[in-house]
Amino acid sequence: MITPDRFRSIPCPTYPEIRLALRPGRALARMVEAAQPCAIHIATEGPLGWAARRYCLRRRVPFTTAYHTKFPEYIQARFRVPLPLSYAVMRRFHGKSSRVMVATQGIEDELAKRGFGNIGRWSRGVDTELFRPRPEAKGEAGPFAGLPRPVFLYVGRVAVEKNIQAFLDLDLPGSKVVVGDGPLLDDLRRRHPAVTFAGAKFGEELALHYAAADCFVFPSRTDTFGLVLLEALASGLPVAAYPVPGPLDVVGGSPAGVLSEDLRAAALAALDIPAEMARGHALTFSWAACTRQFLDNLKPFPTNRLRAA
C-alpha cells in the first residue's frame, strides 16, 4: 500500500481530513521498485494516483483503476465546474487502465454512456459481525434514549453533495438523527435545532447508533454505491432512499427497503419492514466474493518488467 501518509501532503480543499501528496513521483517510483509488485492498482484520482499512472505508462506496465466517487458531480456542486470538463479529465485518467473497477451496474452504465471503456465489476461487502441487530440498543441504555420514536437516521458526510437537506426538510414523526461530520455541520445545527447531530462515530459506537434507529434515510443522489446502506441493513435497519444508482444496486427490488422519489413516503413505509428482512438482504454481500472479483480484475505482469525498465 502506497498512501499519502508516506509523503509531504496538504489537506484537500473542503475535505481537510483527506490528504493530497505533494510531488510524489520520484519517491513513488522508488517505493514501487523496492516492492517489486506483480500487479499495480490505482485506487483514486488524486496526485498520488496521477503519479502512479505516469510511472506505469513510462515503464509500459499494465495497471487497473477504480471509480469510487462521482468527483465530477461533487466538483460541480461545490465549485460549479461544468460536468463535461470534469468527465473529460476522468476519462483521461482511466483511459489507459486495463480494467476500470466499479461497484454497481448502474455506475457501469453511466460511465459507458460517458465514453469509458474496459469496465469491470468490483462489488462491496459489509462486516456483519460488527453491524448486526442489537435489541438492547433501542432501550434506556441506548444512544437515542429519551428521543421520541420513531428515530430516522442519516449516517455519512455532512456535505452539499450528500443532499442531506432533503432529509432534514422531511415532515416526519418522531426524531431525526444525523451521524457524521463535514463542512455543513455547524450551519445545519443552527438551522435545524430540533435535529440531533451526533457527530462522527466509529466502530462499536457507530454500530450501536445504527441498531438503535428505526429507519435509515439515504438522501444522496450521487453515490456510486453507498456502503452506509449495507451497514444499516446488516444492523437490521430498513432503508428509505431515492431510486438512483447506489440504492438501486444495493436495495434494488428487494423488500429490505423502499425506493421512491417521495422520500417521506419511502421513510414511513420502511418502518413496516422487519429487521430480519433487512439483515437477510445484507448477508448476500460477501467480502469473500468482493475479494475474488478484485483479484480477477488485476492485470499481473512479471516482476522483472520493472527491473528491465
C-alpha positions in Angstrom: 0.0 0.0 0.0 1.4 3.4 -1.0 -0.7 6.1 0.5 -0.4 9.9 1.1 0.8 9.5 4.7 4.2 8.4 3.3 4.7 11.8 1.6 4.6 15.5 2.3 0.9 16.4 1.9 -1.7 19.2 2.1 -5.4 19.0 3.1 -7.8 18.6 0.2 -10.0 21.7 -0.2 -13.3 21.3 1.6 -12.2 17.8 2.7 -9.4 18.6 5.2 -9.2 15.0 6.5 -8.2 13.8 3.1 -4.5 14.5 2.4 -3.1 15.2 -1.0 0.5 14.1 -1.7 2.9 16.8 -2.8 5.2 15.9 -5.8 5.2 12.2 -5.1 6.7 11.0 -8.4 10.3 10.1 -7.6 9.6 8.7 -4.1 6.7 6.7 -5.5 9.0 5.2 -8.2 11.5 4.1 -5.5 8.7 2.6 -3.4 7.2 0.6 -6.3 10.6 -0.7 -7.4 11.5 -1.7 -3.9 8.3 -3.7 -3.6 8.7 -5.4 -7.0 4.9 -5.9 -7.4 3.4 -8.3 -9.9 0.3 -6.0 -10.3 -0.4 -2.3 -9.7 -3.9 -1.0 -8.8 -4.5 2.8 -8.6 -7.3 3.4 -6.1 -8.0 7.1 -6.5 -7.6 10.0 -9.0 -5.6 12.3 -6.7 -2.0 13.5 -7.1 -0.7 10.1 -6.0 -2.9 8.3 -8.5 -1.7 10.5 -11.3 1.9 9.9 -10.4 1.3 6.2 -10.3 -0.4 6.4 -13.7 2.6 8.2 -15.2 5.0 5.7 -13.7 3.1 2.8 -15.3 2.8 4.4 -18.7 6.5 5.3 -18.8 7.5 1.7 -18.0 4.8 0.2 -20.1 3.3 -1.9 -17.3 -0.4 -2.6 -17.1 -2.4 -1.2 -14.2 -6.0 -1.1 -13.0 -8.0 1.7 -11.6 -11.3 2.1 -9.6 -14.1 4.6 -9.9 -15.2 5.0 -6.3 -16.6 8.5 -6.3 -18.6 10.8 -8.6 -16.0 13.5 -8.4 -17.4 15.5 -11.4 -20.8 15.8 -9.7 -19.1 16.8 -6.4 -16.9 19.4 -8.0 -19.9 20.8 -9.8 -21.9 21.1 -6.6 -19.0 22.8 -4.8 -17.3 24.9 -7.5 -19.7 25.0 -10.4 -17.2 23.3 -12.8 -19.1 22.0 -15.8 -19.6 18.2 -15.9 -18.2 17.7 -19.4 -14.9 19.2 -18.4 -14.5 17.1 -15.2 -15.6 13.9 -17.0 -13.0 14.6 -19.7 -10.3 14.6 -17.0 -11.7 11.4 -15.6 -11.7 9.7 -19.0 -8.1 10.7 -19.5 -7.1 9.3 -16.1 -8.9 6.0 -16.6 -8.4 5.7 -20.4 -5.2 3.7 -20.2 -6.4 1.4 -17.4 -6.6 -2.3 -18.2 -9.7 -2.5 -16.1 -11.8 0.3 -14.5 -13.4 -1.3 -11.5 -16.9 -0.1 -10.4 -19.2 -1.3 -7.7 -22.5 -1.4 -9.5 -24.2 -2.0 -12.8 -25.8 1.5 -12.5 -22.4 3.2 -12.4 -21.1 1.0 -15.2 -24.0 2.0 -17.4 -23.4 5.7 -16.6 -19.7 5.6 -17.3 -20.2 3.6 -20.6 -22.6 6.4 -21.8 -19.8 8.9 -21.0 -17.3 7.1 -23.1 -15.4 5.0 -20.5 -14.2 1.5 -21.6 -12.7 -1.6 -20.0 -15.1 -1.5 -17.1 -15.3 -4.4 -14.7 -17.3 -5.2 -11.6 -15.9 -4.9 -8.0 -18.7 -5.1 -5.5 -18.6 -4.3 -1.8 -19.0 -6.2 1.4 -20.1 -5.5 5.0 -18.8 -6.6 8.4 -21.9 -8.5 9.6 -20.3 -9.2 13.0 -19.8 -5.5 13.9 -23.0 -4.3 12.2 -25.8 -6.5 13.5 -29.2 -6.1 15.2 -28.9 -5.2 18.9 -32.3 -5.1 20.5 -30.8 -3.6 23.7 -29.7 -0.5 21.7 -33.3 0.7 21.5 -33.6 0.7 25.3 -32.8 3.1 28.0 -29.1 2.5 27.7 -29.1 3.1 24.0 -27.8 6.2 22.3 -31.3 7.6 21.5 -32.8 7.1 24.9 -35.3 9.9 25.5 -35.8 10.8 21.9 -39.4 10.4 20.5 -39.9 7.4 18.3 -39.6 6.5 15.5 -35.9 7.6 15.0 -35.0 8.3 11.4 -31.2 8.1 10.9 -28.7 9.5 8.4 -25.1 8.4 8.5 -22.4 10.0 6.3 -20.6 13.1 5.2 -22.4 16.3 6.1 -21.8 18.0 2.8 -23.7 19.5 0.0 -23.2 16.6 -2.4 -24.9 14.2 0.0 -28.2 16.2 -0.4 -28.8 16.0 3.3 -31.1 19.0 3.2 -33.7 16.7 1.5 -33.8 14.5 4.6 -33.8 17.4 7.1 -36.8 19.1 5.3 -39.0 16.0 5.5 -42.1 16.2 7.7 -41.7 13.0 9.8 -43.0 11.9 13.1 -40.6 11.1 16.0 -36.9 12.3 15.7 -34.2 12.8 13.1 -30.6 12.0 13.9 -27.5 12.8 11.8 -24.3 10.9 12.4 -21.3 12.3 10.7 -19.0 15.4 10.2 -18.4 17.8 7.3 -18.4 21.4 6.2 -22.1 21.9 6.6 -22.4 20.6 10.1 -22.2 23.9 12.0 -24.6 25.6 9.6 -27.2 22.8 9.7 -27.0 22.6 13.5 -28.0 26.3 13.7 -30.8 26.0 11.1 -32.3 22.7 12.5 -32.2 22.8 16.3 -34.8 20.0 16.5 -32.5 17.5 14.8 -29.9 15.6 16.8 -26.5 16.0 15.3 -24.3 13.3 17.0 -21.1 14.0 15.1 -18.8 11.4 13.7 -18.9 7.8 15.2 -16.7 4.8 14.5 -16.5 1.1 15.2 -18.7 -0.2 18.0 -20.2 3.2 18.8 -21.3 3.6 15.2 -22.8 0.1 15.1 -24.9 1.0 18.2 -26.3 4.1 16.5 -27.4 2.1 13.5 -29.0 -0.6 15.7 -30.8 2.0 17.8 -32.7 3.6 15.0 -35.9 2.7 13.3 -35.3 3.7 9.7 -32.2 4.7 7.7 -32.8 7.6 5.3 -30.4 8.0 2.4 -31.0 11.2 0.5 -27.9 11.2 -1.7 -28.3 11.1 -5.5 -24.6 11.0 -6.4 -23.1 8.0 -4.6 -21.5 5.2 -6.6 -22.6 2.6 -4.0 -23.3 3.7 -0.5 -21.6 1.5 2.0 -23.7 3.0 4.7 -26.7 1.3 3.1 -25.1 -2.1 3.7 -24.1 -1.2 7.3 -27.7 -0.1 8.0 -29.2 -3.2 6.5 -26.8 -5.5 8.3 -27.9 -3.8 11.6 -31.5 -4.7 10.8 -32.4 -1.2 9.8 -34.6 -0.8 6.8 -33.7 1.8 4.1 -35.5 4.6 2.5 -33.9 6.3 -0.5 -34.3 7.7 -3.9 -34.4 5.2 -6.9 -31.0 6.2 -8.2 -27.6 4.4 -8.7 -26.4 3.2 -5.4 -29.7 2.4 -3.7 -31.0 0.8 -6.9 -27.9 -1.5 -6.9 -27.8 -2.2 -3.1 -31.6 -2.4 -2.3 -33.0 -2.8 -5.8 -36.3 -4.6 -5.9 -35.7 -6.4 -2.6 -38.2 -6.0 0.3 -35.3 -4.7 2.5 -36.1 -1.0 1.7 -38.3 1.4 -0.1 -37.1 3.5 -3.0 -39.2 6.4 -4.2 -39.0 9.9 -5.5 -41.3 10.7 -2.5 -38.6 10.3 0.2 -41.1 11.0 3.0 -43.5 8.2 1.8 -40.5 5.9 1.5 -39.3 6.6 5.1 -42.8 6.0 6.5 -43.3 2.8 4.5 -39.9 1.4 5.5 -41.0 1.5 9.2 -43.1 -1.6 8.4 -40.1 -3.7 7.2 -39.0 -6.4 9.7 -35.4 -6.2 10.9 -34.7 -9.8 9.9 -35.7 -8.9 6.3 -33.1 -6.1 6.2 -30.5 -8.2 7.8 -31.1 -11.1 5.4 -30.5 -8.9 2.4 -27.2 -7.6 3.8 -25.9 -11.1 4.3 -25.9 -11.6 0.5 -23.0 -9.2 0.2 -19.9 -11.2 0.9 -16.4 -9.9 1.5 -15.0 -13.2 0.0 -16.9 -12.6 -3.3 -15.7 -9.0 -3.3 -12.1 -10.1 -2.9 -12.3 -12.7 -5.7 -13.7 -10.0 -8.0 -10.8 -7.7 -7.2 -8.1 -10.3 -7.8 -9.7 -11.4 -11.0 -9.7 -7.8 -12.3 -6.0 -7.3 -11.7 -3.5 -7.5 -14.6 -0.4 -9.2 -13.4 3.0 -8.7 -15.1 6.4 -10.3 -14.5 8.3 -8.5 -11.7 11.4 -8.3 -13.9 9.4 -5.8 -16.1 10.2 -3.2 -13.6 13.9 -4.1 -13.3 14.3 -4.0 -17.1 12.7 -0.6 -17.2 
